Amino acid sequence: PEHFCSKMLSPDAGSRRGSSASFLNTQSESSLDSRRQSLMNPNSKEGQSLLGNDPHKLQGYVNRLLDVRIQKWVMFSTVWNEVIDQFRAEDLISNKERDYMKFSRFDGFSQAIYLPVFQTAGVVEEALALLERPVDDYDPNDNDLFKPILDHVTMRTAVSEVWELGNYILLKLLGPVHNDDAVFIMNFILKWVESGTVVDHAKITKVRSVVSSLAQLVDVLSQGIGRRKPAAQRRSTGKSKKAPENNVPPQRGGFRRAISASSLSATSAQAPAPSNAKAYENVVIADALRDHTRDKCRAFINSLKGIMIGSDPESKEVMDRLTFSLSMENGFFWDDAYASDALDDMARSDIFKSVLTKLQGLVSCHPDEVEPKSKEARRRLTFF
């Protein structure tokens, strides 16, 4: 971007008279709204940020937006995406290769742009290898473990993208029933990061199991969400399930409660039709994607519990929240209708699919997998 933007920005870029002001004039005032300054919570009706409306965080965001380096990347990403779209128009690359090679922008998220998977694929794996590297005969602190990652710009960016996009996917998947517990856990982790005490609460060297289970969950969603056909009506009533009341007095005769298949058609004409709500409560909803997603999400939560240090009070509280989420009968893991509706909502959301594709590239793709197969496309990229 430096060489490209040297011809696009005026010498006084970054000042009030320079390109900062002109760039901001093209943005809507709502882009600086305090509700959209950090990680967006998809379960909040008002689009409330997970990090709240702290004026210091808001000022920090404005400063980053005014930073001329952000402008350079935004301008470069616009031109780069046009080049990649032209590759696709000429059929040099596939749709998946196009998505992997383009910069991403998501309204309401914290970053102005997100790097292409073409650039960040495999970087998370390198970060995990750094965390697992052997250390001397002393207990490392946060600075010892994370300094090599923080000093590497691309690696630091990739890890922060996994955190933000992964949180969005999980919040969207678990839905409003689990929202308070999920936000509580995320805020605890953010607190540990800001205070530099992550190693006191979690086994950082074993975080690979969490990333691996997240990658498996993302792969399952990526394979099924695109082909999923949402139901016309919502299955869940939004109320807790109750045991059905039996108002019919017990029969004293010799009739059994079992009904044969041959007599079912005859008796159904006489029996009154149940209401839609009761019918949905009693019917078993067959949903292979839901069941597979539940298994992977349950494995992810168990892996997250596994890296917590149980002797620490705050870590113990996080573990209790995770256990409670797994046991909620009206939540994602036990309410079939609620879980199927959540997947239907995700299948209707274009932004969810875009975020999912981006996250899959970050945690699942090898650098060789995101390289364009066309020799002509590779030649043009080298020239550009």
Helices and strands as residue ranges (DSSP letters): H 2-5, H 19-25, G 29-32, G 34-36, H 55-66, H 68-89, H 95-101, H 117-120, H 123-131, H 142-150, H 153-174, G 176-178, H 179-195, G 198-200, G 204-206, H 208-225, H 261-268, H 276-282, H 288-306, H 313-327, H 336-348, H 350-364, G 367-370, H 375-383
